[in-house]
Amino acid sequence: MKILARDIPPRTAWALEQAGVHPLLARLFAARGVQAAAELDDGLAQLLSPADLLGAQDAARLLADAIEQQARICVVADYDCDGATACAVALRGLRMLGAANVRYLVPDRVVDGYGLTPAIAERVHQLGTDVLVTVDNGIASVDGVARAKALGLTVIVTDHHLPAATLPAADAIVNPNQPACGFASKSIAGVGVMFYVLMALRAELRSRGAFEDASTPSGSNAAAKQPQPRLDTLLPLVALGTVADVVKLDANNRRLVAQGLRRIRAGQMPPGLGALFSAASRRAAVASTFDFGFALGPRINAAGRLADMTIGIECLLTEDALRADELARQLDAINRERRDIESGMREHAMLLVEELFEEGEEPPPAVSVFDPDFHEGVVGIVASRIKDKLHRPTFVFAASSAPGHEHELKGSGRSIAGFHLRDALDLVAKRHPGVLIKFGGHAMAAGCTIAEEHFEVFEQALAEVAQEWLDERTLTRQMETDGPLPAQFRRTETVDAINSQVWGQGFAPPTFSEELEVISQRLVGEKHLSLKLRHQGEMVDGIWFGHTEPLPAKVLLAYRLDINEWQGQRKLQFLVEGAQLTAG
């Protein structure tokens, strides 16, 4: 591992500090590209306008018509946390805005696969639907949209995934990544897209005189109208889905997340979110993006991986606190099962990977593994774990359990910087026609389906592309850090200041690095290294989770700041993230 320190523009950091930003935060923000304090304004007024999102006005007009006509609306969701929160935001928001007949349908990961398929369109039609709305999917559903249209449905696609060359023939498409869309936040999550559609819909209904006007005297007409709904009550769900989907936290996404966190910390959230915090033994009053990414998000995702995402969506929709608690406990139990399955799969997968190269040798440039006993709902997580351990693009495959597809393998891949996974699959498909039955995804995560007999062809083809695209620099794990921690900030108040901010993908949580003296070290729980470190002359506790190999007396460490709470006492500790052995 090579530990690198980010550049910190001194003038920018100074200007931020002069504008009232905490001195350490000023350095951290400057290193992440923040140019001025105004960029840190997370007020609702600073959000990008829905008018800039291509298709949002078209979708708003269609939905406003549907509400006025009391048409039947069905939301087709995805089975991950972004899809679940987008579905909950859609249903809650549409009902707030006057939709009297709105329901949802979420595909089954195993039986239905991803997106709006023709079969899903048939099921939606059989429900008596007039208007079909996709959330977090649909941009690639050319056949499914065509079938829905043929059945007479109005189709609105809301999505954020990259489109193919051919767009579906929907009545409206809302996706910042579609051609000609000038919306500045290309990284907005699916739940964020749906939230923007609701904002556009509220503006459309307002222009039609659907809401009470505070300046209008009360009367028969005014009495028939509802007050304008507060859509900001949906922001806790928007924040959760945005962080859980690991999209880049650009300025607009950071504002959405900050606003959601602010409401959660104040106790203003749906009962299901509160119940999930309790089930995960986390405190909503001090909620952070870490809670979304590592506590709540995985519990909702587990339902889509192992069971039925309906459980997750219902947890986010219910207003009954007892029902929310029951569903959150179910999600927690499913997540524990997921962890058990993942643990066994990860160990077995690593054994398979170790057979690909001799001890002391470098791993192949890309890794693909398959075992008939692997669970297809967990392949993505296991691929991520192997990728993290080996620093190689990794695909993990499981046998499909969908009826009629028993000889197919479903694979999920995770990548490293410098290797665009979806583009790599495209090249494999061109070089080996017929091997990939279907594929899709992004730069860092992708999925595909192949015939079992083609696994070795795929394995070799992906490794060949990686061999061509990657070099020694990209195959060497690098960790960007914020350099040494000034001694005056080695206190618990610094941790509180850091945790109050929004960090995540593209706006990395602060990690510091410097050479430290290891005073003592011991294993705890058989798999974690407990440390006593000397930091700039002072002793500090450290912990390296999941690491068992001893460290030298002096070592360059990368670490995050954390607070260890025990019996009412709060003590700062270093969470070690990596080490680079120094020469000599």
C-alpha positions as CSV (number, residue, x, y, z in Angstrom):
1,M,0.0,0.0,0.0
2,K,1.1,3.5,-0.8
3,I,-0.2,6.3,1.5
4,L,-0.5,9.7,-0.2
5,A,-1.4,13.1,1.3
6,R,-3.9,15.3,-0.5
7,D,-2.8,18.8,-1.6
8,I,-4.3,21.5,0.6
9,P,-4.4,24.8,-1.2
10,P,-3.2,27.1,1.6
11,R,-5.0,30.3,0.4
12,T,-8.3,28.5,0.0
13,A,-8.0,27.0,3.5
14,W,-7.1,30.4,4.9
15,A,-10.1,32.0,3.2
16,L,-12.5,29.4,4.5
17,E,-11.1,29.8,8.0
18,Q,-11.5,33.6,7.8
19,A,-15.1,33.0,6.8
20,G,-15.7,31.3,10.1
21,V,-15.1,27.7,9.2
22,H,-13.5,25.5,11.8
23,P,-9.7,25.6,11.2
24,L,-9.3,21.9,10.6
25,L,-12.5,21.6,8.6
26,A,-11.2,24.5,6.4
27,R,-8.2,22.4,5.5
28,L,-10.3,19.3,4.9
29,F,-12.8,21.2,2.7
30,A,-10.1,22.9,0.7
31,A,-8.4,19.6,0.0
32,R,-11.7,18.3,-1.4
33,G,-12.2,21.1,-3.9
34,V,-14.4,23.5,-1.9
35,Q,-13.4,27.0,-3.1
36,A,-15.6,29.3,-1.0
37,A,-17.7,29.2,2.2
38,A,-20.8,29.8,0.1
39,E,-20.4,26.2,-1.3
40,L,-20.9,25.0,2.3
41,D,-24.4,26.6,2.5
42,D,-26.7,23.6,2.8
43,G,-29.9,25.6,2.9
44,L,-32.9,24.4,0.9
45,A,-32.8,27.6,-1.2
46,Q,-29.4,26.5,-2.5
47,L,-30.7,23.3,-4.1
48,L,-30.6,23.1,-7.9
49,S,-33.9,23.9,-9.5
50,P,-36.3,21.2,-10.8
51,A,-36.7,23.3,-13.9
52,D,-33.2,22.3,-14.9
53,L,-34.0,18.6,-14.8
54,L,-35.0,17.5,-18.3
55,G,-38.3,15.7,-18.4
56,A,-39.4,16.8,-14.8
57,Q,-42.0,19.2,-16.1
58,D,-43.4,16.7,-18.5
59,A,-43.6,14.1,-15.7
60,A,-45.2,16.8,-13.5
61,R,-47.9,17.6,-16.0
62,L,-48.7,13.9,-16.5
63,L,-48.9,13.2,-12.8
64,A,-51.0,16.4,-12.2
65,D,-53.4,15.2,-14.8
66,A,-53.5,11.7,-13.2
67,I,-54.3,13.3,-9.8
68,E,-57.0,15.5,-11.2
69,Q,-58.6,12.5,-13.0
70,Q,-58.1,10.2,-9.9
71,A,-56.2,7.8,-12.2
72,R,-54.6,4.7,-10.7
73,I,-50.8,5.1,-10.4
74,C,-48.3,2.2,-9.8
75,V,-44.7,2.8,-8.9
76,V,-42.3,0.1,-10.1
77,A,-39.3,0.1,-7.7
78,D,-35.9,-1.5,-7.6
79,Y,-34.8,-4.0,-4.9
80,D,-31.9,-2.0,-3.3
81,C,-31.9,0.8,-0.7
82,D,-32.0,3.5,-3.3
83,G,-35.0,1.9,-5.0
84,A,-36.8,1.3,-1.7
85,T,-36.4,4.8,-0.5
86,A,-37.3,6.2,-3.9
87,C,-40.5,4.1,-3.8
88,A,-41.3,5.3,-0.3
89,V,-40.7,8.9,-1.3
90,A,-42.9,8.5,-4.4
91,L,-45.8,7.0,-2.5
92,R,-45.6,9.4,0.4
93,G,-45.1,12.4,-1.9
94,L,-47.8,11.5,-4.4
95,R,-50.3,10.9,-1.5
96,M,-49.3,14.3,0.1
97,L,-50.0,15.9,-3.3
98,G,-53.4,14.5,-3.7
99,A,-53.1,11.1,-5.4
100,A,-56.0,9.0,-4.2
101,N,-55.0,5.7,-5.8
102,V,-51.3,4.9,-5.8
103,R,-49.6,1.6,-5.1
104,Y,-46.3,0.0,-5.8
105,L,-44.7,-3.2,-7.2
106,V,-41.1,-4.3,-6.6
107,P,-39.6,-7.0,-8.8
108,D,-38.1,-10.2,-7.3
109,R,-34.3,-10.2,-7.7
110,V,-34.3,-13.9,-8.6
111,V,-37.5,-14.4,-10.6
112,D,-37.9,-11.1,-12.3
113,G,-34.4,-9.7,-12.6
114,Y,-33.7,-6.0,-12.8
115,G,-35.9,-3.2,-14.2
116,L,-39.3,-2.9,-15.9
117,T,-39.5,-6.1,-18.0
118,P,-42.4,-7.0,-20.3
119,A,-43.6,-9.4,-17.6
120,I,-43.6,-6.7,-15.0
121,A,-45.5,-4.4,-17.3
122,E,-48.1,-7.2,-17.7
123,R,-48.5,-7.5,-13.9
124,V,-48.8,-3.7,-13.5
125,H,-51.6,-3.7,-16.2
126,Q,-53.4,-6.5,-14.4
127,L,-53.6,-4.4,-11.3
128,G,-55.8,-2.0,-13.2
129,T,-53.1,0.7,-13.5
130,D,-53.4,3.8,-15.6
131,V,-50.0,5.4,-15.0
132,L,-46.8,3.5,-14.5
133,V,-43.9,5.3,-12.8
134,T,-40.5,3.7,-12.5
135,V,-38.0,4.7,-9.7
136,D,-34.3,3.9,-9.8
137,N,-34.8,1.9,-13.0
138,G,-36.3,2.1,-16.5
139,I,-33.8,3.9,-18.6
140,A,-32.7,0.6,-20.1
141,S,-36.2,-1.0,-20.1
142,V,-36.9,-0.5,-23.8
143,D,-38.9,-3.7,-24.2
144,G,-40.7,-3.3,-20.9
145,V,-41.8,0.3,-21.7
146,A,-42.9,-0.8,-25.1
147,R,-45.1,-3.5,-23.6
148,A,-46.6,-1.1,-21.1
149,K,-47.4,1.4,-23.8
150,A,-48.9,-1.4,-26.0
151,L,-51.2,-2.2,-23.0
152,G,-52.4,1.4,-22.9
153,L,-50.4,2.6,-19.9
154,T,-48.9,6.1,-19.5
155,V,-45.3,5.5,-18.6
156,I,-43.0,7.9,-16.7
157,V,-39.4,6.7,-16.3
158,T,-37.4,8.2,-13.4
159,D,-33.9,6.9,-13.2
160,H,-30.2,8.0,-12.8
161,H,-28.4,5.1,-14.4
162,L,-26.4,5.7,-17.7
163,P,-28.6,5.3,-20.8
164,A,-27.8,3.1,-23.7
165,A,-27.9,4.3,-27.3
166,T,-31.6,3.7,-27.5
167,L,-34.0,5.3,-25.0
168,P,-37.3,3.7,-24.1
169,A,-40.4,5.2,-25.7
170,A,-41.9,6.5,-22.4
171,D,-44.3,9.4,-22.2
172,A,-41.7,11.2,-20.0
173,I,-38.1,10.4,-19.0
174,V,-36.5,12.1,-16.0
175,N,-32.8,11.2,-15.8
176,P,-29.9,13.7,-15.5
177,N,-27.7,11.4,-17.6
178,Q,-30.0,11.4,-20.6
179,P,-28.8,13.3,-23.7
180,A,-29.4,17.1,-23.6
181,C,-30.1,17.3,-19.9
182,G,-28.4,20.3,-18.4
183,F,-28.9,19.3,-14.7
184,A,-25.6,20.0,-13.0
185,S,-25.8,17.0,-10.5
186,K,-25.3,14.0,-12.8
187,S,-24.6,12.0,-9.6
188,I,-28.0,12.4,-8.0
189,A,-29.4,9.1,-6.8
190,G,-32.7,7.5,-7.9
191,V,-34.4,8.7,-4.7
192,G,-33.2,12.2,-5.5
193,V,-34.6,12.2,-9.0
194,M,-38.0,11.2,-7.6
195,F,-37.8,13.9,-5.0
196,Y,-37.2,16.4,-7.8
197,V,-40.1,15.1,-9.8
198,L,-42.3,15.7,-6.7
199,M,-41.0,19.3,-6.4
200,A,-41.9,19.8,-10.1
201,L,-45.3,18.3,-9.5
202,R,-46.0,20.5,-6.6
203,A,-45.1,23.6,-8.7
204,E,-47.4,22.3,-11.5
205,L,-50.3,21.8,-9.1
206,R,-49.7,25.2,-7.5
207,S,-49.9,26.8,-11.0
208,R,-53.2,25.0,-11.4
209,G,-54.5,26.5,-8.2
210,A,-54.6,23.2,-6.3
211,F,-53.5,24.7,-3.0
212,E,-54.8,27.2,-0.5
213,D,-53.5,30.7,-1.1
214,A,-52.7,32.4,2.2
215,S,-53.7,35.8,0.6
216,T,-57.1,34.6,-0.4
217,P,-60.0,35.1,2.0
218,S,-61.6,31.8,3.3
219,G,-64.6,30.7,1.3
220,S,-66.2,27.8,-0.3
221,N,-63.5,27.5,-3.0
222,A,-60.6,28.1,-0.6
223,A,-62.0,25.5,1.8
224,A,-62.0,22.8,-0.9
225,K,-58.2,23.2,-1.4
226,Q,-55.5,21.7,0.7
227,P,-52.5,23.6,2.1
228,Q,-49.4,23.3,0.1
229,P,-47.6,20.1,1.3
230,R,-44.1,20.3,2.9
231,L,-42.0,18.0,0.8
232,D,-39.0,18.6,3.0
233,T,-40.4,15.9,5.4
234,L,-39.2,13.4,2.8
235,L,-35.6,14.5,3.0
236,P,-34.6,11.9,5.7
237,L,-35.5,9.2,3.2
238,V,-33.7,11.0,0.4
239,A,-30.6,11.3,2.5
240,L,-30.6,7.6,3.4
241,G,-31.0,6.4,-0.2
242,T,-28.4,8.9,-1.5
243,V,-25.7,7.7,0.8
244,A,-26.6,4.0,0.7
245,D,-26.3,4.0,-3.1
246,V,-22.7,5.3,-2.9
247,V,-23.3,8.1,-5.5
248,K,-20.8,10.9,-5.6
249,L,-21.6,13.5,-2.9
250,D,-21.4,16.6,-5.1
251,A,-22.6,19.9,-3.6
252,N,-26.3,19.3,-4.4
253,N,-26.2,15.8,-3.0
254,R,-24.4,17.0,0.1
255,R,-27.2,19.5,0.7
256,L,-29.9,16.9,0.3
257,V,-28.1,14.6,2.8
258,A,-27.4,17.5,5.2
259,Q,-31.0,18.5,5.3
260,G,-32.1,14.9,5.9
261,L,-29.6,14.4,8.7
262,R,-30.7,17.7,10.3
263,R,-34.3,16.4,10.5
264,I,-33.3,13.0,11.8
265,R,-31.2,14.5,14.5
266,A,-34.2,16.6,15.5
267,G,-36.4,13.4,15.6
268,Q,-38.4,14.4,12.5
269,M,-38.5,11.2,10.5
270,P,-40.8,8.4,9.5
271,P,-41.4,5.8,12.2
272,G,-39.5,3.2,10.2
273,L,-36.3,5.1,10.2
274,G,-36.4,5.6,13.9
275,A,-37.1,1.9,14.3
276,L,-34.1,1.0,12.1
277,F,-31.8,3.2,14.2
278,S,-33.0,1.3,17.3
279,A,-32.6,-2.1,15.6
280,A,-29.1,-1.2,14.6
281,S,-28.3,0.2,18.1
282,R,-27.5,3.6,16.6
283,R,-28.5,7.0,18.0
284,A,-30.7,9.1,15.7
285,A,-29.9,12.2,17.7
286,V,-26.2,12.0,16.5
287,A,-26.9,10.4,13.1
288,S,-24.2,10.5,10.5
289,T,-23.6,9.3,7.0
290,F,-21.8,6.4,8.5
291,D,-25.1,5.2,10.0
292,F,-26.8,5.4,6.5
293,G,-24.0,3.5,4.8
294,F,-23.1,0.9,7.4
295,A,-26.2,0.4,9.6
296,L,-29.5,1.3,8.0
297,G,-28.7,0.8,4.3
298,P,-27.4,-2.8,4.7
299,R,-30.5,-3.7,6.7
300,I,-32.8,-2.5,3.9
301,N,-30.6,-4.0,1.2
302,A,-30.7,-7.4,3.0
303,A,-34.4,-7.7,2.3
304,G,-33.8,-7.4,-1.5
305,R,-30.9,-9.8,-1.4
306,L,-32.4,-12.6,0.6
307,A,-36.1,-12.1,1.0
308,D,-38.6,-9.6,-0.4
309,M,-37.9,-5.8,-0.6
310,T,-41.6,-5.3,0.2
311,I,-40.5,-5.6,3.9
312,G,-38.1,-2.7,3.5
313,I,-40.5,-0.5,1.7
314,E,-43.3,-1.2,4.1
315,C,-41.0,-0.3,7.0
316,L,-40.4,3.1,5.3
317,L,-44.0,3.7,4.5
318,T,-45.8,2.7,7.8
319,E,-47.0,5.4,10.2
320,D,-47.6,2.8,12.9
321,A,-44.7,2.8,15.4
322,L,-45.4,-0.8,16.5
323,R,-45.5,-2.0,13.0
324,A,-42.4,-0.1,12.1
325,D,-40.6,-1.7,15.1
326,E,-41.7,-5.2,14.0
327,L,-40.6,-4.7,10.4
328,A,-37.2,-3.2,11.5
329,R,-36.6,-6.3,13.7
330,Q,-37.4,-8.5,10.7
331,L,-34.9,-6.5,8.6
332,D,-32.3,-6.8,11.3
333,A,-32.8,-10.6,11.4
334,I,-32.5,-10.8,7.6
335,N,-29.3,-8.8,7.7
336,R,-27.8,-11.1,10.3
337,E,-28.6,-14.0,8.0
338,R,-27.0,-12.1,5.2
339,R,-23.8,-11.6,7.2
340,D,-23.6,-15.3,8.0
341,I,-24.0,-16.3,4.3
342,E,-21.6,-13.6,3.3
343,S,-19.0,-14.7,5.8
344,G,-19.0,-18.3,4.5
345,M,-19.1,-17.3,0.9
346,R,-16.2,-14.9,1.4
347,E,-14.0,-17.5,3.0
348,H,-14.7,-20.0,0.3
349,A,-14.3,-17.4,-2.5
350,M,-10.9,-16.4,-1.1
351,L,-9.8,-20.1,-1.1
352,L,-10.8,-20.2,-4.8
353,V,-9.0,-17.0,-5.5
354,E,-5.8,-18.2,-3.8
355,E,-5.7,-21.1,-6.2
356,L,-5.3,-18.7,-9.1
357,F,-1.7,-17.7,-8.1
358,E,1.2,-19.0,-6.1
359,E,2.1,-17.6,-2.7
360,G,4.4,-14.6,-3.0
361,E,3.1,-13.9,-6.6
362,E,0.9,-11.0,-7.6
363,P,-2.8,-11.8,-8.2
364,P,-4.0,-11.8,-11.8
365,P,-5.0,-8.4,-13.1
366,A,-8.7,-9.3,-12.7
367,V,-10.4,-12.0,-10.7
368,S,-13.5,-14.1,-11.5
369,V,-14.8,-16.8,-9.2
370,F,-17.8,-19.1,-9.2
371,D,-19.2,-21.9,-7.0
372,P,-22.5,-23.7,-7.4
373,D,-23.3,-23.1,-3.7
374,F,-22.9,-19.3,-3.9
375,H,-26.0,-17.3,-3.1
376,E,-26.8,-14.8,-6.0
377,G,-28.1,-12.2,-3.5
378,V,-24.7,-11.8,-1.9
379,V,-22.3,-12.0,-4.8
380,G,-21.9,-8.2,-5.0
381,I,-20.9,-7.9,-1.4
382,V,-18.4,-10.8,-1.7
383,A,-16.9,-9.2,-4.9
384,S,-16.4,-6.0,-3.0
385,R,-14.6,-7.8,-0.1
386,I,-12.3,-9.6,-2.5
387,K,-11.6,-6.4,-4.5
388,D,-10.8,-4.6,-1.2
389,K,-8.4,-7.4,-0.1
390,L,-6.6,-7.9,-3.4
391,H,-7.0,-4.5,-5.1
392,R,-8.1,-6.2,-8.3
393,P,-11.3,-5.9,-10.4
394,T,-13.4,-8.8,-9.2
395,F,-16.5,-10.7,-10.4
396,V,-18.3,-13.3,-8.3
397,F,-20.8,-15.5,-9.9
398,A,-23.7,-17.7,-8.6
399,A,-26.0,-20.1,-10.4
400,S,-29.3,-18.5,-11.3
401,S,-32.3,-19.8,-9.4
402,A,-34.8,-18.3,-11.7
403,P,-37.1,-20.9,-13.3
404,G,-35.9,-21.9,-16.8
405,H,-32.5,-20.2,-16.3
406,E,-30.8,-22.9,-14.2
407,H,-27.8,-23.1,-16.5
408,E,-27.1,-19.4,-16.3
409,L,-24.7,-17.6,-14.0
410,K,-25.5,-14.2,-12.5
411,G,-22.4,-12.2,-11.7
412,S,-21.7,-9.0,-9.8
413,G,-18.5,-7.1,-10.1
414,R,-16.6,-4.4,-8.3
415,S,-13.7,-2.4,-9.7
416,I,-10.7,-0.2,-8.8
417,A,-9.7,3.2,-10.0
418,G,-8.6,3.2,-13.6
419,F,-10.8,0.3,-14.7
420,H,-14.3,1.2,-16.0
421,L,-16.1,-2.1,-15.3
422,R,-19.1,-1.5,-17.6
423,D,-16.8,-0.5,-20.5
424,A,-14.7,-3.6,-19.9
425,L,-17.8,-5.8,-20.1
426,D,-18.7,-4.0,-23.4
427,L,-15.3,-4.9,-24.8
428,V,-15.6,-8.5,-23.6
429,A,-19.0,-8.7,-25.4
430,K,-17.5,-7.3,-28.6
431,R,-14.6,-9.7,-28.6
432,H,-16.6,-12.7,-27.6
433,P,-20.1,-12.4,-29.1
434,G,-22.7,-14.5,-27.3
435,V,-20.8,-15.0,-24.1
436,L,-22.6,-12.1,-22.2
437,I,-26.3,-12.7,-22.2
438,K,-26.8,-9.3,-20.7
439,F,-24.8,-6.8,-18.8
440,G,-24.9,-3.2,-17.4
441,G,-23.6,-1.0,-14.6
442,H,-21.2,1.8,-13.9
443,A,-17.4,2.4,-13.7
444,M,-17.0,0.8,-10.3
445,A,-19.8,-1.7,-10.1
446,A,-21.5,-3.8,-12.8
447,G,-23.4,-7.0,-13.3
448,C,-23.8,-9.6,-16.0
449,T,-25.4,-12.9,-16.9
450,I,-23.5,-15.7,-18.7
451,A,-24.0,-19.3,-19.5
452,E,-22.2,-21.6,-17.1
453,E,-20.3,-23.2,-19.9
454,H,-18.8,-19.8,-20.8
455,F,-17.4,-19.0,-17.3
456,E,-13.8,-19.8,-18.2
457,V,-14.0,-17.7,-21.4
458,F,-15.4,-14.8,-19.4
459,E,-12.7,-15.2,-16.8
460,Q,-9.9,-15.1,-19.3
461,A,-11.4,-12.3,-21.4
462,L,-11.9,-10.0,-18.4
463,A,-8.3,-10.7,-17.3
464,E,-7.0,-9.9,-20.8
465,V,-8.8,-6.5,-20.8
466,A,-7.4,-5.7,-17.3
467,Q,-3.9,-6.7,-18.5
468,E,-4.2,-4.1,-21.3
469,W,-5.8,-1.3,-19.3
470,L,-4.0,-1.5,-15.9
471,D,-0.4,-0.9,-15.1
472,E,1.9,-1.2,-12.0
473,R,0.7,2.2,-10.7
474,T,-3.0,1.4,-11.0
475,L,-2.5,-2.2,-9.6
476,T,-0.8,-0.7,-6.5
477,R,-3.3,0.1,-3.7
478,Q,-3.1,3.8,-2.9
479,M,-4.8,5.6,0.0
480,E,-5.3,9.3,-0.1
481,T,-5.2,11.0,3.3
482,D,-5.2,14.5,4.8
483,G,-1.6,14.2,6.1
484,P,-0.6,14.7,9.8
485,L,-3.1,15.6,12.4
486,P,-2.0,18.8,14.2
487,A,-1.7,18.0,17.9
488,Q,-4.1,20.8,19.0
489,F,-7.0,18.9,17.2
490,R,-6.3,15.6,19.0
491,R,-9.4,15.9,21.1
492,T,-13.0,14.6,21.2
493,E,-14.4,18.0,20.1
494,T,-12.7,17.5,16.8
495,V,-14.4,14.2,16.2
496,D,-17.8,15.8,16.9
497,A,-17.0,18.6,14.5
498,I,-16.1,16.1,11.8
499,N,-19.1,13.9,12.4
500,S,-21.4,16.9,12.1
501,Q,-20.5,17.2,8.4
502,V,-21.5,15.2,5.3
503,W,-18.9,12.8,4.0
504,G,-19.1,10.0,1.5
505,Q,-18.3,8.9,-2.0
506,G,-16.4,11.7,-3.8
507,F,-16.1,13.7,-0.6
508,A,-14.1,11.3,1.5
509,P,-14.3,11.1,5.3
510,P,-11.1,12.6,6.8
511,T,-8.2,10.2,7.2
512,F,-4.9,11.3,8.6
513,S,-1.5,9.8,8.1
514,E,2.0,10.1,9.7
515,E,4.8,8.0,11.2
516,L,3.8,6.9,14.7
517,E,5.6,5.0,17.3
518,V,4.0,1.7,18.4
519,I,4.3,1.5,22.2
520,S,2.4,-1.8,22.6
521,Q,0.1,-4.0,20.6
522,R,-2.1,-7.0,21.3
523,L,-4.9,-9.0,19.6
524,V,-8.4,-8.6,20.9
525,G,-11.3,-10.8,19.9
526,E,-8.7,-12.9,17.9
527,K,-9.0,-10.7,14.8
528,H,-8.4,-7.0,15.8
529,L,-5.2,-5.3,16.7
530,S,-5.3,-3.1,19.8
531,L,-2.6,-0.4,19.9
532,K,-0.9,2.1,22.2
533,L,0.6,4.8,19.9
534,R,2.8,7.8,20.5
535,H,1.4,10.8,18.5
536,Q,3.6,13.9,18.6
537,G,4.8,13.1,22.1
538,E,1.5,12.0,23.5
539,M,0.0,8.6,24.1
540,V,-3.2,7.7,22.2
541,D,-5.2,4.5,21.9
542,G,-5.6,2.8,18.5
543,I,-7.5,-0.1,17.0
544,W,-7.1,-1.8,13.6
545,F,-10.2,-3.9,13.0
546,G,-9.8,-7.1,11.0
547,H,-5.9,-6.9,11.2
548,T,-3.8,-9.5,13.1
549,E,-0.3,-9.1,11.8
550,P,2.1,-7.2,14.2
551,L,3.4,-3.8,13.3
552,P,7.0,-2.5,13.6
553,A,8.1,-0.1,16.3
554,K,7.7,2.8,13.9
555,V,5.3,2.8,11.0
556,L,3.5,5.2,8.7
557,L,-0.2,4.7,9.6
558,A,-3.4,6.0,8.0
559,Y,-6.1,6.5,10.6
560,R,-9.5,8.1,11.3
561,L,-10.5,9.8,14.5
562,D,-13.1,8.1,16.6
563,I,-14.5,8.3,20.2
564,N,-14.6,5.2,22.4
565,E,-17.4,5.6,24.9
566,W,-17.2,3.4,28.0
567,Q,-19.2,3.9,31.3
568,G,-20.0,7.4,30.4
569,Q,-16.4,8.4,29.5
570,R,-15.5,9.6,26.0
571,K,-12.0,9.0,24.9
572,L,-10.4,9.7,21.6
573,Q,-8.9,6.8,19.6
574,F,-7.3,6.3,16.2
575,L,-9.1,3.8,13.9
576,V,-6.3,2.5,11.7
577,E,-7.2,2.1,8.0
578,G,-3.8,1.1,6.5
579,A,0.0,1.0,6.9
580,Q,3.0,1.7,4.8
581,L,6.2,0.3,6.0
582,T,9.0,2.9,6.0
583,A,12.5,2.1,4.7
584,G,15.0,1.1,7.3
